[in-house]
Amino acid sequence: MTATLSAWSINHYGTPEVLSPVTRPVPAPGPTEILIRIRASAVTRADGMMRAGQPRFARLFLGLRRPRHTLSGTGLSGEVIAVGSDVDRFAVGDAVFGEAGLNFGANASHICLDASGVLMKKPAALSHEEAAVMCDGPLTSLNFLREVAELRAGQKVLILGASGSLGSAAVQIAAAMGAEVTGTCSARNAGMVASLGASRVIDYRQQDFTRQAERYDVIYDTLGVSSFADAKGSLTRLGRYVCPVLGLGLLGAMMRTAIAGTRKARFSATGMLRPDVLRPMLGTLVEMVEEGKLVPVIDRVYPLADLIEAHRHMETGHKRGNVVVV
């Protein structure tokens, strides 16, 4: 009898209801692949945007009329249950975490991935739920703060959306880097953001950071809720506005500031970086976890069968940290 795996497909763009459960035969790993029994996988804002085909120009890469890759999910954690003949990085029984790459498919019971991808052995300090989200908020925020914004110890950073998946990781990472951290969130989440390392918390419903006198070396807009034009006046003379949500406004600001002005707008497609670039970043994050400087924040954990509901909750904009399915 052929063993089967459970997964979720996206056959056309739309709301969470376009997600459809599917079963497929469990694949045998090729010579350079490993077969993973997935224990937990992330449900991220980026996953939701890809499911919806937003922003629309992203469909040039995702598929014009319908998704080119029809399986859901990117971040995962689990155990290796089979390895290809040429694999020496992993062995059967290893706990591993990482991302599914451009073929997606992490919201499933099993997955076959190339061993040379963005995969690492899971440290004991991380649960499967925590490890599954490491390639979303923590990895993206480390890249944006350290590489894109070039944040340094002693500098001031403002994190917009500090209670979300990217924001909650960014507060901890920036604090560990020795920066002076200010975060924006609702009053409900102010205590949590402060506990993560923010020395100042702004209730975005009561205060507009652009109307305050404080100036920042880096403004990290984790949600794309502001713009370079709005944030420019709150930057220091050499300040950087960075945002992982690419739109036409940000693209235009990047082009303009690349050739003129001392304040810069910057973007990076973290998930498009080479595995040999991303793995050392994950190694840095694992060291932070083991040193007690980073703890992934988990908001809710859903059964894999409730992926639609997990997407609905993720899209409310009210989650604290990360959403996971198991």
C-alpha positions as CSV (number, residue, x, y, z in Angstrom):
1,M,0.0,0.0,0.0
2,T,1.4,3.4,-1.0
3,A,2.0,5.8,1.8
4,T,0.4,9.2,1.4
5,L,1.1,12.7,2.6
6,S,-1.3,15.5,3.5
7,A,-0.8,19.0,2.0
8,W,-2.6,22.1,1.0
9,S,-2.9,23.4,-2.6
10,I,-3.6,26.9,-4.0
11,N,-5.1,26.6,-7.5
12,H,-6.0,30.2,-7.9
13,Y,-5.4,33.5,-6.1
14,G,-7.8,34.7,-3.4
15,T,-8.9,34.6,0.2
16,P,-8.0,31.8,2.7
17,E,-10.9,29.9,1.3
18,V,-9.0,29.1,-1.9
19,L,-6.8,26.7,0.1
20,S,-7.7,23.1,-0.6
21,P,-6.5,20.0,1.2
22,V,-4.8,17.3,-1.0
23,T,-3.2,13.9,-0.5
24,R,-0.3,12.7,-2.5
25,P,2.1,9.7,-2.5
26,V,5.0,10.2,-0.1
27,P,8.0,10.8,-2.5
28,A,11.2,8.9,-2.3
29,P,14.2,11.3,-1.9
30,G,16.5,11.7,-4.8
31,P,20.3,11.3,-4.5
32,T,20.8,14.8,-2.9
33,E,17.5,15.0,-1.1
34,I,16.1,14.3,2.4
35,L,12.5,13.3,3.3
36,I,11.2,15.1,6.3
37,R,8.3,14.3,8.5
38,I,7.0,17.8,9.3
39,R,6.1,18.4,12.9
40,A,5.3,22.1,12.6
41,S,5.1,24.8,9.8
42,A,4.6,28.5,9.8
43,V,1.7,30.5,8.5
44,T,3.2,33.9,7.6
45,R,2.1,37.2,6.1
46,A,4.3,36.5,3.2
47,D,2.4,33.2,2.7
48,G,-0.9,35.1,2.7
49,M,0.4,37.6,0.2
50,M,1.5,34.9,-2.2
51,R,-1.8,33.1,-1.8
52,A,-3.6,36.3,-2.7
53,G,-1.2,37.2,-5.5
54,Q,-0.4,40.5,-3.9
55,P,1.0,43.0,-4.7
56,R,-0.3,42.3,-8.2
57,F,3.1,42.9,-9.9
58,A,4.5,40.0,-7.9
59,R,2.4,37.7,-10.2
60,L,5.1,38.3,-12.8
61,F,7.2,35.9,-10.6
62,L,4.4,33.8,-9.0
63,G,2.3,33.2,-12.1
64,L,0.2,35.7,-14.1
65,R,-3.3,34.1,-13.9
66,R,-2.8,31.4,-11.2
67,P,0.1,30.3,-8.9
68,R,2.9,28.6,-10.7
69,H,3.7,26.6,-7.5
70,T,0.5,25.3,-6.1
71,L,1.5,24.1,-2.6
72,S,1.3,26.3,0.5
73,G,3.8,27.1,3.2
74,T,7.5,27.9,3.5
75,G,8.9,27.6,7.0
76,L,9.1,24.1,8.7
77,S,10.6,21.9,11.3
78,G,10.6,18.1,11.6
79,E,12.6,14.9,11.5
80,V,14.6,13.3,8.7
81,I,13.0,9.9,7.9
82,A,15.0,9.1,4.7
83,V,18.1,10.4,2.9
84,G,19.4,10.2,-0.6
85,S,22.6,8.3,-1.5
86,D,24.7,11.4,-1.9
87,V,23.6,13.1,1.3
88,D,26.2,13.5,4.1
89,R,24.9,16.7,5.9
90,F,22.0,14.9,7.5
91,A,21.1,11.4,8.7
92,V,17.8,9.6,9.5
93,G,16.6,10.7,12.9
94,D,18.0,14.2,12.7
95,A,15.7,17.0,13.8
96,V,15.9,19.7,11.2
97,F,14.4,23.1,10.4
98,G,14.5,25.5,7.5
99,E,12.4,26.6,4.5
100,A,10.9,24.8,1.6
101,G,12.2,27.2,-1.0
102,L,10.5,28.4,-4.1
103,N,8.5,25.2,-4.5
104,F,6.7,25.8,-1.2
105,G,4.8,22.9,0.4
106,A,5.8,23.3,4.0
107,N,2.1,23.2,5.2
108,A,2.1,19.4,4.9
109,S,2.8,16.2,6.7
110,H,6.0,15.3,4.7
111,I,8.3,17.1,2.2
112,C,11.3,16.2,0.1
113,L,14.0,18.9,0.0
114,D,17.5,19.1,-1.4
115,A,20.0,18.8,1.4
116,S,21.9,21.8,0.1
117,G,19.0,24.1,0.7
118,V,18.2,26.4,3.7
119,L,18.1,23.6,6.2
120,M,19.9,23.1,9.6
121,K,19.8,20.7,12.5
122,K,17.4,21.9,15.1
123,P,18.9,22.8,18.4
124,A,17.4,21.4,21.6
125,A,16.7,24.9,22.7
126,L,14.0,25.3,20.1
127,S,10.7,23.4,20.0
128,H,9.5,22.4,16.6
129,E,6.9,25.2,16.7
130,E,9.6,27.8,17.5
131,A,12.0,26.4,14.9
132,A,9.3,26.4,12.2
133,V,9.2,30.3,12.3
134,M,12.9,30.9,12.3
135,C,13.1,31.5,8.6
136,D,10.3,34.2,8.7
137,G,10.6,36.9,11.4
138,P,14.1,36.1,12.8
139,L,15.9,35.5,9.5
140,T,14.2,38.4,7.6
141,S,14.8,40.8,10.5
142,L,18.4,39.8,10.9
143,N,19.0,40.4,7.2
144,F,17.2,43.8,7.2
145,L,18.8,45.1,10.4
146,R,22.4,43.9,10.0
147,E,22.9,43.7,6.3
148,V,20.3,46.1,4.6
149,A,20.1,48.8,7.3
150,E,23.7,48.3,8.6
151,L,22.5,48.9,12.1
152,R,25.3,49.4,14.6
153,A,25.6,49.3,18.4
154,G,24.6,52.6,20.0
155,Q,22.3,53.6,17.1
156,K,18.6,54.3,17.5
157,V,16.1,52.1,15.6
158,L,12.4,52.4,15.3
159,I,10.5,49.2,14.6
160,L,7.0,49.7,13.1
161,G,4.8,46.7,13.9
162,A,6.9,45.6,16.8
163,S,4.5,42.9,18.1
164,G,4.2,40.9,14.9
165,S,6.4,38.0,13.6
166,L,9.1,40.2,12.1
167,G,8.7,42.9,14.7
168,S,9.0,40.7,17.8
169,A,12.1,39.2,16.4
170,A,13.5,42.5,15.3
171,V,13.2,44.0,18.8
172,Q,15.2,41.2,20.3
173,I,17.8,41.2,17.5
174,A,18.3,45.0,17.6
175,A,18.6,44.9,21.4
176,A,21.2,42.1,21.2
177,M,23.1,44.2,18.7
178,G,23.4,47.0,21.2
179,A,20.9,49.4,19.6
180,E,18.5,51.7,21.4
181,V,15.1,50.2,20.4
182,T,11.7,51.9,20.0
183,G,8.8,49.9,18.9
184,T,5.2,50.7,17.7
185,C,2.3,48.5,18.6
186,S,-1.2,48.7,20.2
187,A,-1.5,49.4,23.9
188,R,-2.5,45.7,24.4
189,N,1.0,44.6,23.3
190,A,3.1,47.3,24.8
191,G,4.2,45.2,27.8
192,M,5.3,42.3,25.6
193,V,7.3,44.6,23.3
194,A,9.0,46.2,26.3
195,S,9.8,42.8,27.7
196,L,11.5,41.8,24.4
197,G,14.0,44.7,24.7
198,A,12.4,47.9,23.6
199,S,13.4,50.8,25.8
200,R,10.4,52.9,24.5
201,V,7.1,51.8,23.1
202,I,4.7,53.9,21.0
203,D,1.0,53.2,20.9
204,Y,0.4,53.8,17.2
205,R,-3.3,54.5,17.8
206,Q,-2.5,57.4,20.1
207,Q,0.8,58.8,18.8
208,D,2.1,59.4,15.3
209,F,5.9,58.9,15.3
210,T,6.3,61.3,12.4
211,R,5.0,64.2,14.5
212,Q,7.5,63.6,17.3
213,A,10.9,65.2,17.7
214,E,12.9,61.9,18.0
215,R,15.2,61.0,15.1
216,Y,16.3,57.5,14.2
217,D,19.3,56.0,12.5
218,V,17.1,53.2,11.2
219,I,13.4,52.9,10.7
220,Y,12.4,49.3,10.0
221,D,8.8,49.1,8.7
222,T,8.0,45.4,9.1
223,L,4.5,45.7,7.7
224,G,4.7,48.4,5.0
225,V,2.4,50.7,7.1
226,S,4.4,53.8,6.4
227,S,6.5,55.1,3.5
228,F,9.9,56.6,3.0
229,A,8.2,60.0,2.3
230,D,6.4,59.9,5.6
231,A,9.4,58.5,7.6
232,K,12.1,60.7,6.0
233,G,11.6,63.5,8.5
234,S,12.1,61.1,11.4
235,L,15.5,59.9,10.1
236,T,18.9,61.2,11.1
237,R,20.9,62.8,8.3
238,L,22.4,59.4,7.3
239,G,19.3,57.4,8.3
240,R,17.9,54.4,6.5
241,Y,14.3,53.4,6.0
242,V,14.0,49.7,5.3
243,C,10.9,47.6,4.5
244,P,10.4,44.0,3.4
245,V,7.1,44.8,1.7
246,L,8.0,46.0,-1.8
247,G,5.6,48.3,-3.6
248,L,5.9,50.8,-6.3
249,G,6.3,53.7,-3.8
250,L,9.2,51.9,-2.1
251,L,10.7,51.0,-5.5
252,G,10.6,54.6,-6.6
253,A,12.1,55.8,-3.3
254,M,15.0,53.3,-3.6
255,M,15.8,54.5,-7.1
256,R,15.7,58.2,-6.1
257,T,17.8,57.8,-3.0
258,A,20.3,55.6,-4.7
259,I,21.5,58.6,-6.7
260,A,20.6,61.6,-4.5
261,G,20.3,62.5,-0.8
262,T,21.9,61.2,2.4
263,R,18.8,59.4,3.7
264,K,18.2,56.1,2.0
265,A,15.3,53.7,1.3
266,R,16.3,50.1,1.0
267,F,14.7,46.6,0.4
268,S,15.9,43.1,0.1
269,A,14.2,39.9,-0.9
270,T,15.6,37.8,1.9
271,G,14.0,34.5,0.6
272,M,15.8,35.0,-2.7
273,L,19.3,35.0,-1.2
274,R,21.5,32.0,-1.9
275,P,21.3,29.1,0.7
276,D,25.1,29.6,1.4
277,V,24.3,33.2,2.4
278,L,21.2,32.3,4.5
279,R,22.6,29.3,6.4
280,P,25.3,31.4,8.2
281,M,22.5,33.9,9.2
282,L,20.5,31.0,10.6
283,G,23.6,29.9,12.5
284,T,23.9,33.4,14.1
285,L,20.2,33.2,15.1
286,V,20.7,29.8,16.7
287,E,23.6,31.2,18.7
288,M,21.3,34.0,19.9
289,V,18.7,31.4,20.9
290,E,21.2,29.3,22.8
291,E,22.5,32.4,24.6
292,G,19.0,33.4,25.6
293,K,18.9,36.5,23.5
294,L,16.2,35.4,21.1
295,V,13.0,33.5,21.8
296,P,10.4,33.2,18.9
297,V,7.0,34.5,20.0
298,I,4.2,32.1,19.2
299,D,0.7,33.5,19.2
300,R,-1.5,30.5,18.2
301,V,-0.9,26.8,17.1
302,Y,-3.5,25.2,14.9
303,P,-3.9,21.6,13.6
304,L,-2.7,21.3,10.0
305,A,-6.3,20.5,9.1
306,D,-7.3,24.0,10.2
307,L,-4.9,25.9,7.9
308,I,-7.7,28.0,6.5
309,E,-8.6,29.3,10.0
310,A,-4.9,29.9,10.7
311,H,-4.7,32.1,7.6
312,R,-7.8,34.0,8.6
313,H,-6.3,34.7,12.0
314,M,-3.0,35.7,10.5
315,E,-4.8,38.2,8.3
316,T,-6.7,39.9,11.1
317,G,-3.6,42.0,11.9
318,H,-4.0,41.3,15.6
319,K,-1.6,38.4,16.1
320,R,1.2,38.6,18.6
321,G,4.3,37.0,17.0
322,N,3.8,33.9,14.9
323,V,1.1,31.5,13.8
324,V,1.9,27.8,13.4
325,V,0.2,24.6,12.2
326,V,1.1,21.1,13.5
